[in-house]
Structures are given as structure tokens and as C-alpha cells.
Amino acid sequence: MKMYIPYLKWRGTRIHGTPRYIGVHVKFDNYHLIEIGNNTTISDDCHLLTHDYSITNVMRAIGIEFSKDIALVRDIRIGNNVFIGKKSIIMPNARIGNNCIIGAGSVIRGIVPDNTVFGGNPAQCFSSVEELAKKWMIYIENNQIRKD
């Protein structure tokens, strides 16, 4: 992390504050179109996609040909204190608010409001962060969760 964060910034990623962790196997396609907030975790094998080339196929399907492939290119914004689980895919134009949890293997499109827990493909809201914290407090109080 000590060298990786400066590298990501050098490549153009807008990083605010200090991320908790960004896996070295996270795939960024357009570094300069990605914004990451403070205290954020992006687990290994996630993909942050700022492009969508399927528009070329859609146009071909209706008989419109272009001399080159074309893409929809949009930025990604990830808020503060966000946890993104392993192998998640963040799609173009995704907006993940502050204090969010994204479950492993999720596909995120569109807006994830502050203080929510999303998961699945396509991802949907499961609960608020507050509801999840109350549930987990029972496990913590019963020493059923490891404390690092």
C-alpha cells in the first residue's frame, strides 16, 4: 500500500485521504476517471470499468456500422468509508455513497445511497449500515467474531 497509492495517484486516480486497502489485483481501466474516498477498502480481483463497448454491438444489430468500435465512457465515484467485497464489478457512471458495504461478487450500476448495504448481480439494497451493525453487535458481544 505504501507504494501502490502513490502509483495510483500518479496514474491519475483521484484519491481523497487514505484508503484502508486497495488490492493489487484490482483492475482499473481509466485511472483518471476513478475517484476513491478516504478510509475505503477495495478487495482483490475487483474491476472498476469506466467504459462500455457494447454500444458498438447494439448499433451493428440495427444496421449501423462505424469505422471503429465506439464506447460509452463514464467516471466512477466511490465515497468515504466504503467496503467493496472481492470480485465485485463497478460499472461506468456508478456512484457509491459514504459508509456503504458492497458484497463480494456484486455488480454495481447507478447510485448506491449513503449508509446502505448492496449485493448481488444486479446489486440491490439489503439493509442500512445501521441495521447490519445492530445485527453484528450480537455476534461481537458473544465473541463469535474475530477482533483484529
Accessible surface in RSA format (square Angstrom, percent):
REM  Atomic radii and reference values for relative SASA: ProtOr
REM  Chains: A
REM  Algorithm: Lee & Richards
REM  Probe-radius: 1.40
REM  Slices: 20
REM RES _ NUM      All-atoms   Total-Side   Main-Chain    Non-polar    All polar
REM                ABS   REL    ABS   REL    ABS   REL    ABS   REL    ABS   REL
RES MET A   1    85.57  44.3  47.13  31.2  38.44  91.5  45.85  39.0  39.73  52.6
RES LYS A   2   185.99  90.7 165.22 101.4  20.77  49.4 118.29 106.5  67.70  72.1
RES MET A   3   152.27  78.9 147.35  97.5   4.92  11.7 121.79 103.5  30.48  40.4
RES TYR A   4    35.98  16.8  31.32  17.8   4.66  12.1  30.36  22.8   5.63   6.9
RES ILE A   5    20.59  11.7  20.59  15.3   0.00   0.0  20.59  14.8   0.00   0.0
RES PRO A   6    70.10  51.1  62.59  57.1   7.51  27.3  66.18  54.6   3.92  24.4
RES TYR A   7    88.84  41.5  83.06  47.3   5.78  15.1  68.49  51.5  20.36  25.1
RES LEU A   8     0.49   0.3   0.49   0.4   0.00   0.0   0.49   0.3   0.00   0.0
RES LYS A   9    99.48  48.5  84.69  52.0  14.79  35.2  42.12  37.9  57.36  61.1
RES TRP A  10   197.13  79.1 165.76  80.2  31.37  73.7 146.27  78.0  50.86  82.5
RES ARG A  11   103.42  43.4  84.21  42.9  19.20  45.7   7.14   9.8  96.28  58.4
RES GLY A  12    27.14  33.5   0.00   N/A  27.14  33.5  21.17  58.1   5.96  13.4
RES THR A  13     4.86   3.5   0.00   0.0   4.86  11.6   0.00   0.0   4.86   7.3
RES ARG A  14    93.80  39.4  87.98  44.8   5.82  13.9  61.93  84.6  31.86  19.3
RES ILE A  15    16.37   9.3   0.00   0.0  16.37  39.5   0.00   0.0  16.37  44.4
RES HIS A  16    90.77  49.6  86.83  60.4   3.93  10.1  68.33  70.4  22.44  26.1
RES GLY A  17    49.09  60.5   0.00   N/A  49.09  60.5  29.00  79.6  20.09  45.0
RES THR A  18    99.13  70.5  93.96  95.3   5.18  12.3  61.65  82.8  37.48  56.7
RES PRO A  19     4.70   3.4   0.04   0.0   4.66  16.9   0.04   0.0   4.66  28.9
RES ARG A  20   159.92  67.1 131.22  66.9  28.70  68.3  28.65  39.2 131.27  79.6
RES TYR A  21    86.04  40.2  86.04  49.0   0.00   0.0  68.36  51.4  17.68  21.8
RES ILE A  22     0.79   0.4   0.00   0.0   0.79   1.9   0.00   0.0   0.79   2.1
RES GLY A  23     0.00   0.0   0.00   N/A   0.00   0.0   0.00   0.0   0.00   0.0
RES VAL A  24    98.95  65.1  78.97  71.5  19.97  48.1  78.97  68.6  19.97  54.2
RES HIS A  25   101.11  55.3  98.90  68.7   2.21   5.7  64.15  66.1  36.96  43.0
RES VAL A  26     8.58   5.6   0.00   0.0   8.58  20.7   0.00   0.0   8.58  23.3
RES LYS A  27   109.32  53.3 106.95  65.6   2.38   5.7  65.86  59.3  43.46  46.3
RES PHE A  28    19.85   9.9   1.31   0.8  18.54  48.2   1.59   1.0  18.26  52.3
RES ASP A  29    49.66  34.8  21.88  21.8  27.78  65.7  27.41  64.5  22.25  22.2
RES ASN A  30    42.35  29.2  39.64  38.3   2.71   6.5   2.92   7.0  39.43  38.1
RES TYR A  31    39.74  18.6  38.30  21.8   1.44   3.7  12.53   9.4  27.21  33.5
RES HIS A  32   107.32  58.7 103.01  71.6   4.31  11.0  69.74  71.9  37.58  43.7
RES LEU A  33    40.02  22.3  40.02  28.6   0.00   0.0  40.02  28.1   0.00   0.0
RES ILE A  34     0.00   0.0   0.00   0.0   0.00   0.0   0.00   0.0   0.00   0.0
RES GLU A  35    43.06  24.7  43.06  32.6   0.00   0.0   1.78   3.4  41.29  33.7
RES ILE A  36     0.00   0.0   0.00   0.0   0.00   0.0   0.00   0.0   0.00   0.0
RES GLY A  37     3.26   4.0   0.00   N/A   3.26   4.0   3.26   8.9   0.00   0.0
RES ASN A  38    64.82  44.7  64.82  62.6   0.00   0.0  10.18  24.5  54.64  52.8
RES ASN A  39    57.90  39.9  55.95  54.1   1.95   4.7  11.35  27.3  46.55  45.0
RES THR A  40     0.00   0.0   0.00   0.0   0.00   0.0   0.00   0.0   0.00   0.0
RES THR A  41    12.60   9.0  12.60  12.8   0.00   0.0  10.28  13.8   2.32   3.5
RES ILE A  42     0.00   0.0   0.00   0.0   0.00   0.0   0.00   0.0   0.00   0.0
RES SER A  43    16.20  13.7  15.91  21.2   0.29   0.7   9.26  19.7   6.94   9.7
RES ASP A  44    38.02  26.6  35.73  35.6   2.29   5.4   4.14   9.7  33.88  33.8
RES ASP A  45    49.09  34.4  44.13  43.9   4.96  11.7  11.92  28.1  37.17  37.1
RES CYS A  46     0.00   0.0   0.00   0.0   0.00   0.0   0.00   0.0   0.00   0.0
RES HIS A  47    68.32  37.3  68.32  47.5   0.00   0.0  36.26  37.4  32.06  37.3
RES LEU A  48     0.10   0.1   0.00   0.0   0.10   0.2   0.00   0.0   0.10   0.3
RES LEU A  49    46.57  25.9  46.57  33.3   0.00   0.0  46.57  32.7   0.00   0.0
RES THR A  50     0.00   0.0   0.00   0.0   0.00   0.0   0.00   0.0   0.00   0.0
RES HIS A  51    55.81  30.5  51.96  36.1   3.85   9.8  22.46  23.1  33.35  38.8
RES ASP A  52    46.01  32.2  41.72  41.5   4.29  10.2   7.81  18.4  38.20  38.1
RES TYR A  53   113.76  53.1 108.64  61.8   5.12  13.3  63.23  47.5  50.52  62.3
RES SER A  54    59.45  50.2  52.60  70.2   6.85  15.8  41.23  87.8  18.22  25.5
RES ILE A  55    59.05  33.6  56.07  41.8   2.98   7.2  58.62  42.2   0.43   1.2
RES THR A  56     8.44   6.0   7.77   7.9   0.68   1.6   7.77  10.4   0.68   1.0
RES ASN A  57    94.55  65.2  89.27  86.3   5.27  12.7  25.17  60.6  69.38  67.1
RES VAL A  58    81.51  53.6  78.50  71.1   3.01   7.2  81.40  70.7   0.11   0.3
RES MET A  59    44.37  23.0  44.37  29.4   0.00   0.0  36.07  30.7   8.30  11.0
RES ARG A  60   111.74  46.9  96.68  49.3  15.06  35.9  37.95  51.9  73.79  44.7
RES ALA A  61    88.17  81.1  44.38  68.5  43.80  99.6  57.38  80.8  30.79  81.6
RES ILE A  62   117.04  66.6  83.84  62.5  33.19  80.0  92.99  67.0  24.05  65.3
RES GLY A  63    64.46  79.5   0.00   N/A  64.46  79.5  33.82  92.8  30.64  68.6
RES ILE A  64    78.08  44.4  74.54  55.5   3.54   8.5  77.53  55.8   0.56   1.5
RES GLU A  65   120.08  68.9  92.18  69.7  27.90  66.4  55.42 107.2  64.66  52.8
RES PHE A  66    93.29  46.7  68.11  42.2  25.18  65.5  73.50  44.6  19.79  56.6
RES SER A  67   123.80 104.6  73.47  98.1  50.33 115.9  58.37 124.3  65.42  91.7
RES LYS A  68   163.31  79.7 152.53  93.6  10.78  25.7 104.92  94.4  58.39  62.2
RES ASP A  69    90.04  63.1  67.98  67.7  22.07  52.2  13.00  30.6  77.04  76.8
RES ILE A  70    54.88  31.2  50.85  37.9   4.04   9.7  54.88  39.5   0.00   0.0
RES ALA A  71    33.01  30.4   4.68   7.2  28.33  64.4   4.72   6.7  28.29  74.9
RES LEU A  72    70.62  39.3  67.81  48.5   2.80   7.0  70.62  49.6   0.00   0.0
RES VAL A  73    74.11  48.8  51.56  46.7  22.55  54.3  51.56  44.8  22.55  61.2
RES ARG A  74   105.35  44.2 101.10  51.5   4.26  10.1  23.76  32.5  81.59  49.4
RES ASP A  75    25.02  17.5  22.13  22.0   2.90   6.8   9.10  21.4  15.93  15.9
RES ILE A  76     0.00   0.0   0.00   0.0   0.00   0.0   0.00   0.0   0.00   0.0
RES ARG A  77   111.92  47.0 111.86  57.0   0.07   0.2  26.18  35.8  85.75  52.0
RES ILE A  78     4.54   2.6   0.00   0.0   4.54  10.9   0.80   0.6   3.74  10.1
RES GLY A  79    16.18  19.9   0.00   N/A  16.18  19.9  15.48  42.5   0.70   1.6
RES ASN A  80    65.26  45.0  65.26  63.1   0.00   0.0  15.43  37.1  49.83  48.2
RES ASN A  81    70.13  48.4  63.96  61.8   6.17  14.9  11.92  28.7  58.22  56.3
RES VAL A  82     2.34   1.5   0.00   0.0   2.34   5.6   0.97   0.8   1.36   3.7
RES PHE A  83    89.38  44.7  88.93  55.1   0.46   1.2  88.93  53.9   0.46   1.3
RES ILE A  84     0.00   0.0   0.00   0.0   0.00   0.0   0.00   0.0   0.00   0.0
RES GLY A  85     3.07   3.8   0.00   N/A   3.07   3.8   3.07   8.4   0.00   0.0
RES LYS A  86    97.93  47.8  94.77  58.1   3.16   7.5  64.12  57.7  33.81  36.0
RES LYS A  87   124.21  60.6 114.77  70.4   9.44  22.5  57.83  52.1  66.38  70.7
RES SER A  88     0.00   0.0   0.00   0.0   0.00   0.0   0.00   0.0   0.00   0.0
RES ILE A  89    56.60  32.2  56.60  42.2   0.00   0.0  56.60  40.8   0.00   0.0
RES ILE A  90     0.00   0.0   0.00   0.0   0.00   0.0   0.00   0.0   0.00   0.0
RES MET A  91    43.56  22.6  43.56  28.8   0.00   0.0  39.54  33.6   4.02   5.3
RES PRO A  92    18.81  13.7   7.95   7.2  10.86  39.5   7.95   6.6  10.86  67.5
RES ASN A  93    62.25  42.9  60.62  58.6   1.63   3.9   8.40  20.2  53.85  52.1
RES ALA A  94     0.00   0.0   0.00   0.0   0.00   0.0   0.00   0.0   0.00   0.0
RES ARG A  95    58.10  24.4  57.56  29.3   0.54   1.3  32.95  45.0  25.16  15.2
RES ILE A  96     5.50   3.1   0.00   0.0   5.50  13.2   0.50   0.4   5.00  13.6
RES GLY A  97    16.90  20.8   0.00   N/A  16.90  20.8  16.16  44.3   0.74   1.7
RES ASN A  98    53.88  37.2  53.77  52.0   0.12   0.3   7.14  17.2  46.75  45.2
RES ASN A  99    54.17  37.4  51.42  49.7   2.75   6.6   9.15  22.0  45.02  43.5
RES CYS A 100     0.66   0.5   0.00   0.0   0.66   1.5   0.00   0.0   0.66   0.7
RES ILE A 101    40.82  23.2  40.82  30.4   0.00   0.0  40.82  29.4   0.00   0.0
RES ILE A 102     0.00   0.0   0.00   0.0   0.00   0.0   0.00   0.0   0.00   0.0
RES GLY A 103    26.29  32.4   0.00   N/A  26.29  32.4  26.29  72.1   0.00   0.0
RES ALA A 104    76.88  70.7  47.32  73.0  29.56  67.2  47.56  67.0  29.32  77.7
RES GLY A 105    40.02  49.4   0.00   N/A  40.02  49.4  22.18  60.9  17.85  40.0
RES SER A 106     0.17   0.1   0.07   0.1   0.09   0.2   0.00   0.0   0.17   0.2
RES VAL A 107    25.63  16.9  24.54  22.2   1.09   2.6  24.54  21.3   1.09   3.0
RES ILE A 108     1.03   0.6   0.84   0.6   0.19   0.4   1.03   0.7   0.00   0.0
RES ARG A 109   179.58  75.4 156.51  79.8  23.07  54.9  37.74  51.6 141.84  86.0
RES GLY A 110    34.01  41.9   0.00   N/A  34.01  41.9  30.10  82.6   3.91   8.8
RES ILE A 111   129.16  73.5 109.13  81.3  20.02  48.3 109.13  78.6  20.02  54.3
RES VAL A 112     2.39   1.6   1.31   1.2   1.08   2.6   1.31   1.1   1.08   2.9
RES PRO A 113    68.13  49.7  61.84  56.4   6.28  22.8  68.13  56.2   0.00   0.0
RES ASP A 114    74.73  52.3  61.60  61.3  13.13  31.0  14.42  33.9  60.31  60.1
RES ASN A 115    70.75  48.8  69.77  67.4   0.98   2.4  20.34  49.0  50.41  48.7
RES THR A 116    18.81  13.4  18.81  19.1   0.00   0.0  18.81  25.3   0.00   0.0
RES VAL A 117    17.05  11.2  17.05  15.4   0.00   0.0  17.05  14.8   0.00   0.0
RES PHE A 118    25.24  12.6  24.63  15.3   0.62   1.6  24.63  14.9   0.62   1.8
RES GLY A 119     5.60   6.9   0.00   N/A   5.60   6.9   5.52  15.1   0.08   0.2
RES GLY A 120    34.15  42.1   0.00   N/A  34.15  42.1  29.33  80.5   4.83  10.8
RES ASN A 121   114.49  79.0  79.64  77.0  34.85  83.9  16.18  38.9  98.31  95.0
RES PRO A 122   102.70  74.8 101.10  92.2   1.59   5.8 101.10  83.5   1.59   9.9
RES ALA A 123    21.81  20.1   2.35   3.6  19.46  44.3   2.35   3.3  19.46  51.6
RES GLN A 124   113.38  63.4 110.48  80.7   2.90   6.9  26.50  56.4  86.88  65.9
RES CYS A 125    68.62  51.9  42.72  47.6  25.90  60.9  22.64  57.4  45.99  49.6
RES PHE A 126   136.40  68.2 103.34  64.0  33.07  86.0 106.96  64.8  29.44  84.3
RES SER A 127    27.17  23.0  19.44  25.9   7.72  17.8  24.09  51.3   3.08   4.3
RES SER A 128    37.33  31.5  34.14  45.6   3.19   7.3  31.35  66.8   5.98   8.4
RES VAL A 129    40.02  26.3  39.84  36.1   0.18   0.4  39.84  34.6   0.18   0.5
RES GLU A 130   112.38  64.5 105.42  79.8   6.97  16.6  42.26  81.7  70.12  57.3
RES GLU A 131   103.27  59.3  95.64  72.4   7.63  18.2  40.88  79.1  62.39  50.9
RES LEU A 132    24.81  13.8  22.81  16.3   2.00   5.0  24.81  17.4   0.00   0.0
RES ALA A 133    48.88  44.9  43.10  66.5   5.77  13.1  47.60  67.0   1.28   3.4
RES LYS A 134   131.31  64.1 123.84  76.0   7.47  17.8  81.51  73.4  49.80  53.0
RES LYS A 135   116.27  56.7 109.93  67.4   6.34  15.1  62.82  56.5  53.46  56.9
RES TRP A 136   108.81  43.7 108.81  52.7   0.00   0.0  92.50  49.3  16.31  26.5
RES MET A 137    90.42  46.8  90.40  59.8   0.02   0.0  68.50  58.2  21.91  29.0
RES ILE A 138   104.27  59.3 103.44  77.1   0.83   2.0 104.27  75.1   0.00   0.0
RES TYR A 139    90.19  42.1  90.19  51.3   0.00   0.0  49.55  37.2  40.64  50.1
RES ILE A 140    57.23  32.6  55.93  41.7   1.30   3.1  55.93  40.3   1.30   3.5
RES GLU A 141   122.71  70.5  91.46  69.2  31.26  74.4  42.21  81.6  80.50  65.7
RES ASN A 142    88.98  61.4  67.96  65.7  21.03  50.6  16.20  39.0  72.78  70.4
RES ASN A 143   121.01  83.5  93.88  90.7  27.13  65.3  26.87  64.7  94.14  91.0
RES GLN A 144   119.29  66.7  82.61  60.4  36.68  87.3  32.51  69.2  86.78  65.8
RES ILE A 145    65.19  37.1  54.76  40.8  10.44  25.2  59.50  42.8   5.70  15.5
RES ARG A 146   196.69  82.6 165.00  84.1  31.69  75.4  80.36 109.8 116.33  70.5
RES LYS A 147   135.92  66.3 102.42  62.8  33.50  79.8  73.05  65.8  62.87  67.0
RES ASP A 148   155.42 108.9  77.60  77.2  77.81 184.0  71.61 168.5  83.80  83.6
END  Absolute sums over single chains surface
CHAIN  1 A     9146.1       7600.8       1545.3       5124.2       4021.9
END  Absolute sums over all chains
TOTAL          9146.1       7600.8       1545.3       5124.2       4021.9
